[in-house]
């Protein structure tokens, strides 16, 4: 019997050693791109260190007992009458209680204020509004309202002030490891500092993903995230603030402008190809007939550019229907371009300029 | 003569279904009455007679009463209230389709109904996994997927609540404590007959658009979404809740008052203790589930604003009310599973249940603490952040009583003589699976890590490990363990082992990768996902399909063994508890006279231990034996 205790202990130690080595060296999250995310990843790793010996204890006892004590057919005799009335349960209780208390304090309680605490004086305030099925991002300090991508400067603290315009949503950026629900009727807040430059094109975890079931297109309630240098951020802000609604806002419509009408209905465009001449203005009349559903019409250099929300040529703001938007711009050089609804990528088509 | 012989089976089938047919007819009449009542009031008020959700609610409320009375409450119970004599129920196999008060028949009614529902919801899971083979929503539309996902969720929740306690609790608690039946046999039947309307409503909801808010039905989505399917859902839940509360009442009364002489609390089989603990939860907490659903219903049909932010309501309030039940609910799922597991581990290790009193303390400790942990489901809900620390503390503390159950399991098998029959294999698997489920719960209890893990596939993997790993595996352990007692036949051990290995290996291979998917940015309840997640999803889906296939040998084994199985003796496992002292299957009254309990149920290997219980001879009284 004593031999059994020794052997199972050896098995337990061996399994624990393997487990802890894996815990030290294996990556848990893919790239972690925020300061709080790094705290969270470390907390996760510490919990794994504590969890491994518990897991391996159970596995060791199971494996050892099954390997050495199984019978063929009905057992001829009973096992030893170990009742477990004395020190063993008391020791188990004490050890598990101590373990629980430890884990509760670290990495539990001590990190709550760090993760859930909100920065009083952040470098940047970003307002977020969740609405079925997109996100409106606003930078109130910089006069940029309701854009459809989240652009942030690296290494600058941000406070997000989040609400919902309809049902519960949840503001989650997987790459930042941070998340909080968007609740109608109240403003929820989180803050963090992005620590890595990146974009959705290179890393799909650079996205704002809704993480609370919110209806039909919950899965696609995403907008891309870009973390850029401070200089690039200032440039982007300036461009956005000046652009107001469209890159050519206020430009007079020329007499020979080519006009095309596109209808957005039942989450689809009615035409998927526009052929236009170069050297003339193009005026797109976009008729959004889907009540309460946000659409826009945005023209990009290519399908890949559209996916990464880069190289925007012209576009309208994302707004809920029913409403009519006009987008006026000079026809680009001859070639094939790609237009899309930024909220619903299945709504798309090609603009062929000849 | 030939004509008579041919007509008998047909008559048999029709007359077997008479209670169901009468229930449907009376239910329909009740529905019409309820809908007409509210329709007349509306017409007087100058509005339309029919408004789907409102008429549905009142119609259903009366219709349910009609169904219950038609299905048998009137014939065998209600008549008494008016001084009329009750009518005899059917005999033979017809009893399984009727309002029968025999706890063994009700147990089988629950078992068959919920195992069928389990397989149906499993098919929905197969659909889900087929959809998730590709990143785009190519197979099902987004709406269909959300509805299939919601249906999969709620049917499995209902199965998890009812299958072990309704099936095996009903069948075996009276046998294990030496009783003739449960304390309230007619309430027992009533609890079961409330279940068919629940299933009908959930499926009928699909005809009017289903509901997409999962089984959690958070408002404002559930109060604002256009589909009337949401009402069908809330009404079904309220019905199911009433059934569950009555069941809890019944088990508590039975276990407290109907134990045979000598069956002290210290000699109670651990499975009965787990039923006692589960019954407390069902009796005391289910009301909150019903309340939350009622409030959603009222927000939809009566312009109340419990959860309407613009009118001063609070969506987060719903989550508090909902989870106040739904967290204890997960212990309703798991405690029966742990009870079955400990029971089987003891008998199949031929050893006493290790640290019996501590195990009981663990079960009761879980019950007490489960009332204090609910808001760990709400760490990222936007609730006041001062609530986070207390709920982290209570949630972590609950791992201590849970650990005591593991102490008992490991101590019981240690140095035992392990008879690795199918029930034992499943019981051992529970220990392994639930350990993984429990440990991963710590990562969710820890609020900082929970911020990144909440609403991702990490959570999905966690709860499938605890519920399937802790309850469903135990369910199958119980099925194989008690199959010979219920049917009088023995199942095929070969097929049982095939089922076990296929299921155990594919289950782990399906759900371990899900933790990884959650860590890599895949959230829950999505019909499509980012393309980088496709590989892991293919692995999960393929393993999931194998797991689905693993139920085929099980179903075949059950059918084949019931029909052609070898006759089983009364005590094939040489176990000490009372159910093995009676024939297989047990007679109507279970015991010829109340048995006398003279020893502990698990005193294997104890020298000169008295038997756990002896059957008195029929007709003998206690005075005679003194």
Boltz contact constraints between the chains, C-beta under 6 A:
constraints:
  - contact:
      token1: [A, 29]
      token2: [B, 519]
      max_distance: 6.0
  - contact:
      token1: [A, 30]
      token2: [B, 520]
      max_distance: 6.0
  - contact:
      token1: [A, 40]
      token2: [B, 448]
      max_distance: 6.0
  - contact:
      token1: [A, 40]
      token2: [B, 449]
      max_distance: 6.0
  - contact:
      token1: [A, 40]
      token2: [B, 452]
      max_distance: 6.0
  - contact:
      token1: [A, 43]
      token2: [B, 448]
      max_distance: 6.0
  - contact:
      token1: [A, 43]
      token2: [B, 449]
      max_distance: 6.0
  - contact:
      token1: [A, 44]
      token2: [B, 449]
      max_distance: 6.0
  - contact:
      token1: [A, 47]
      token2: [B, 443]
      max_distance: 6.0
  - contact:
      token1: [A, 51]
      token2: [B, 439]
      max_distance: 6.0
  - contact:
      token1: [A, 55]
      token2: [B, 439]
      max_distance: 6.0
  - contact:
      token1: [A, 58]
      token2: [B, 435]
      max_distance: 6.0
  - contact:
      token1: [A, 61]
      token2: [B, 410]
      max_distance: 6.0
  - contact:
      token1: [A, 65]
      token2: [B, 413]
      max_distance: 6.0
  - contact:
      token1: [A, 69]
      token2: [B, 416]
      max_distance: 6.0
  - contact:
      token1: [A, 69]
      token2: [B, 418]
      max_distance: 6.0
  - contact:
      token1: [A, 70]
      token2: [B, 418]
      max_distance: 6.0
  - contact:
      token1: [A, 70]
      token2: [B, 420]
      max_distance: 6.0
  - contact:
      token1: [A, 71]
      token2: [B, 417]
      max_distance: 6.0
  - contact:
      token1: [A, 71]
      token2: [B, 419]
      max_distance: 6.0
  - contact:
      token1: [A, 75]
      token2: [B, 350]
      max_distance: 6.0
  - contact:
      token1: [A, 75]
      token2: [B, 417]
      max_distance: 6.0
  - contact:
      token1: [A, 75]
      token2: [B, 419]
      max_distance: 6.0
  - contact:
      token1: [A, 78]
      token2: [B, 350]
      max_distance: 6.0
  - contact:
      token1: [A, 78]
      token2: [B, 604]
      max_distance: 6.0
  - contact:
      token1: [A, 78]
      token2: [B, 605]
      max_distance: 6.0
  - contact:
      token1: [A, 79]
      token2: [B, 349]
      max_distance: 6.0
  - contact:
      token1: [A, 79]
      token2: [B, 350]
      max_distance: 6.0
  - contact:
      token1: [A, 79]
      token2: [B, 351]
      max_distance: 6.0
  - contact:
      token1: [A, 79]
      token2: [B, 415]
      max_distance: 6.0
  - contact:
      token1: [A, 79]
      token2: [B, 416]
      max_distance: 6.0
  - contact:
      token1: [A, 79]
      token2: [B, 417]
      max_distance: 6.0
  - contact:
      token1: [A, 79]
      token2: [B, 605]
      max_distance: 6.0
  - contact:
      token1: [A, 80]
      token2: [B, 415]
      max_distance: 6.0
  - contact:
      token1: [A, 80]
      token2: [B, 605]
      max_distance: 6.0
  - contact:
      token1: [A, 81]
      token2: [B, 352]
      max_distance: 6.0
  - contact:
      token1: [A, 81]
      token2: [B, 605]
      max_distance: 6.0
  - contact:
      token1: [A, 81]
      token2: [B, 606]
      max_distance: 6.0
  - contact:
      token1: [A, 83]
      token2: [B, 352]
      max_distance: 6.0
  - contact:
      token1: [A, 84]
      token2: [B, 354]
      max_distance: 6.0
  - contact:
      token1: [A, 84]
      token2: [B, 355]
      max_distance: 6.0
  - contact:
      token1: [A, 84]
      token2: [B, 411]
      max_distance: 6.0
  - contact:
      token1: [A, 89]
      token2: [B, 355]
      max_distance: 6.0
  - contact:
      token1: [A, 89]
      token2: [B, 358]
      max_distance: 6.0
  - contact:
      token1: [A, 92]
      token2: [B, 407]
      max_distance: 6.0
  - contact:
      token1: [A, 96]
      token2: [B, 400]
      max_distance: 6.0
  - contact:
      token1: [A, 96]
      token2: [B, 403]
      max_distance: 6.0
  - contact:
      token1: [A, 97]
      token2: [B, 400]
      max_distance: 6.0
  - contact:
      token1: [A, 100]
      token2: [B, 396]
      max_distance: 6.0
  - contact:
      token1: [A, 100]
      token2: [B, 399]
      max_distance: 6.0
  - contact:
      token1: [A, 100]
      token2: [B, 400]
      max_distance: 6.0
  - contact:
      token1: [A, 104]
      token2: [B, 393]
      max_distance: 6.0
  - contact:
      token1: [A, 104]
      token2: [B, 396]
      max_distance: 6.0
  - contact:
      token1: [A, 108]
      token2: [B, 392]
      max_distance: 6.0
  - contact:
      token1: [A, 108]
      token2: [B, 446]
      max_distance: 6.0
  - contact:
      token1: [A, 109]
      token2: [B, 389]
      max_distance: 6.0
  - contact:
      token1: [A, 111]
      token2: [B, 448]
      max_distance: 6.0
  - contact:
      token1: [A, 112]
      token2: [B, 388]
      max_distance: 6.0
  - contact:
      token1: [A, 112]
      token2: [B, 389]
      max_distance: 6.0
  - contact:
      token1: [A, 112]
      token2: [B, 447]
      max_distance: 6.0
  - contact:
      token1: [A, 115]
      token2: [B, 448]
      max_distance: 6.0
  - contact:
      token1: [A, 115]
      token2: [B, 451]
      max_distance: 6.0
  - contact:
      token1: [A, 116]
      token2: [B, 385]
      max_distance: 6.0
  - contact:
      token1: [A, 167]
      token2: [B, 220]
      max_distance: 6.0
  - contact:
      token1: [A, 167]
      token2: [B, 221]
      max_distance: 6.0
  - contact:
      token1: [A, 168]
      token2: [B, 218]
      max_distance: 6.0
  - contact:
      token1: [A, 168]
      token2: [B, 315]
      max_distance: 6.0
  - contact:
      token1: [A, 174]
      token2: [B, 521]
      max_distance: 6.0
  - contact:
      token1: [A, 177]
      token2: [B, 452]
      max_distance: 6.0
  - contact:
      token1: [A, 179]
      token2: [B, 380]
      max_distance: 6.0
  - contact:
      token1: [A, 179]
      token2: [B, 451]
      max_distance: 6.0
  - contact:
      token1: [A, 180]
      token2: [B, 380]
      max_distance: 6.0
  - contact:
      token1: [A, 181]
      token2: [B, 380]
      max_distance: 6.0
  - contact:
      token1: [A, 181]
      token2: [B, 381]
      max_distance: 6.0
  - contact:
      token1: [A, 181]
      token2: [B, 382]
      max_distance: 6.0
  - contact:
      token1: [A, 183]
      token2: [B, 315]
      max_distance: 6.0
  - contact:
      token1: [A, 183]
      token2: [B, 382]
      max_distance: 6.0
  - contact:
      token1: [A, 184]
      token2: [B, 309]
      max_distance: 6.0
  - contact:
      token1: [A, 185]
      token2: [B, 309]
      max_distance: 6.0
  - contact:
      token1: [A, 188]
      token2: [B, 382]
      max_distance: 6.0
  - contact:
      token1: [A, 204]
      token2: [B, 530]
      max_distance: 6.0
  - contact:
      token1: [A, 204]
      token2: [B, 532]
      max_distance: 6.0
  - contact:
      token1: [A, 205]
      token2: [B, 521]
      max_distance: 6.0
  - contact:
      token1: [A, 211]
      token2: [B, 455]
      max_distance: 6.0
  - contact:
      token1: [A, 211]
      token2: [B, 523]
      max_distance: 6.0
  - contact:
      token1: [A, 213]
      token2: [B, 214]
      max_distance: 6.0
  - contact:
      token1: [A, 213]
      token2: [B, 525]
      max_distance: 6.0
  - contact:
      token1: [A, 214]
      token2: [B, 221]
      max_distance: 6.0
  - contact:
      token1: [A, 216]
      token2: [B, 142]
      max_distance: 6.0
  - contact:
      token1: [A, 216]
      token2: [B, 143]
      max_distance: 6.0
  - contact:
      token1: [A, 219]
      token2: [B, 526]
      max_distance: 6.0
  - contact:
      token1: [A, 219]
      token2: [B, 527]
      max_distance: 6.0
  - contact:
      token1: [A, 219]
      token2: [B, 528]
      max_distance: 6.0
